[in-house]
Amino acid sequence: MVVGEVIPLVFSFYKGSEFYKAIALEGTLGCTSIHVIKIYYQQKNLMYGGFVMIKNLQDTTTLLNGVNMPGFGLGVWQVKEGNEVVNSVKYAIKAGYKSIDTAAAYKNEAGVGQAIKETGVPREELFITTKVWNADQGYESTLTAFEQSTKKLGVDYVDLYLIHWPVAGKYKDTWKALEKLYKDGKVRAIGVSNFHQHHLEDLLADAEITPMVNQIELHPLLTQVELREFCKSIGMKVEAWSPLGSGKILDNPVIKEVAEKYNKTVAQVILRWDIQHDIITIPKSTKENRIIENADVFDFELSAEDMAKIDGLNKNERTGPDPDNFNF
């Protein structure tokens, strides 16, 4: 993208206390709004690949509404409630992690909340994400589900609340509930998970607020380039779940070769690839040494050639369901 280039764009933002939703279609937008869009992309085109690359675990990326979100965090999908999740979160926070990603469907929000409380780290220093599950989607049921999640987490607010999957016929009403939670100050940012481009376009047709994050399955065998570019075009950040392909790509010979070159693990190379593509990443582990090792990715940089090698591994191969074909 060229700084100042006018492209088809849906762009929602707050200026002071006023909400704006701008749609740029080849010069149909007024000068003020075009100026705002130019400023936004000028801010993003400062460093590597047109964004400010994170340099440590505490470093953040700026969401569409100005909220700063850590670019690297801990995911707790498939981490058991009780000691396993409590210890995982405590290990991560001890290692310097600031972002923890959970969900109602993971059934471990209470353990995440317990760990946060036991660490004694001030709430405002952490970034907590959770998600509304499919069975709870709908306007009133989402509001109820949110209150249940915050109660389990033991928090007064959530930093990022996501729609977990695009349930047909429900996600628009669910989004309206998220917009209300956002306007009421109960969440600092709102977004979606597992949304394809057509889901996003459908949602944006009626949304007041553009989702700030789209959390999707993303790894070297499923690079989702077109979806990433679409999200970028509307100012939405992409976050990778299962960034290591559920462990299925840790034996990939191409990445192994790259890892040997940098004296790093395959996992570290993949997570570094995320960072250099401006992808928020949340690797999961229950082992303290692996949680620490996963975050040791800030002392090297992959060359353009090695980035291209990893990019070339894409097979559009999923480890989880396709958002166009799920039945839960």
C-alpha positions, 0 to 999 in steps of 0.5 A: 500500500502506498501512503496516501493511496485511496482504496475501497475501505470501510473505516470506523473510528472515534474522534473525541466522543463522536463515532465516524464510519467512512467508506472510501470508493475512489474519491467519493469520500470527503477531504477530512475523512481521506485525511484521517485515512492517510494519517492512519496509514502513515502511522502504520508505514513506519517500519518493517512491512508497513507497521511497527514491529514488536521488540519484546513481550511487553510491546504492543500493536495499536488496534483500530480504536487506539487500544494497545494490545500485546503482539505476543501472548499465551493461548489456553485452548485445550488447557485443562481447568484447575492446576494445569491452566492455573500453572500455565498462566502463572508461568507465562506472567512470571516470564513477562507475558501480558496477554492471555487468551481464553474463551467460554468454550475452553471451560477454563476461565475460572482457572485463568482468573485464579492465576491472575489473582494469585500472581498479584499483577495489577489488572491494568497491566494484563490484556485478557481476551475471551469469547462468546460461544456459539450456543450463547450467540444472540443479543440478550444471550450474549450479554448474559454470557459476557457477565458469566465470563467476567464473573468466572475470570474475576474481572470488572472488564475484558480487554478484548471480547470476540465472537468465537465462530460466525453462526449463521443467522446469529452473528449480527445480533451477537455483534450488536451486543458486543457493540453495546458492551463496548459502548458501555465500557465493559470491554476495551476492544471487540472483534471476531474469530474464524470469520472469512472475508464474506462473513466480515463484509456481511457483518460490516454492512450493518455494523456501527463499529468495525471489528478490531481483531479477527482471530483465525487459524493461521500458520505456514501451511495455512497462510490466509494471505487474501484474508489478511490483506482484506483485514489490513485494508479495513484496519483490522488486526489479524491474530493467529490461533494454532500458530504452530499448526497444533504441532503438526508442522514442527517436523517440516524440513524447510522450517527445520533448515531455517531454524538451524541457520539461526540456531533456533527451534522450529517453533521460534522460527514460526512465531518470528514469522508471525511477528514479521508479518504483523500477526498477533500470535498466541502459542499454547503450552503447559510447560514452563520451559516451553512457555519461556522458549516460545517467547525467545524470539526477539533476538533475531530477524528472518531474512526476506529470503527465509520469510519467502521460503516459509510463505511458500509452504502454504497448502491451505491446510487446516487443522481445525474446521472451515468456518464455512462448514462447522456444526457446533 
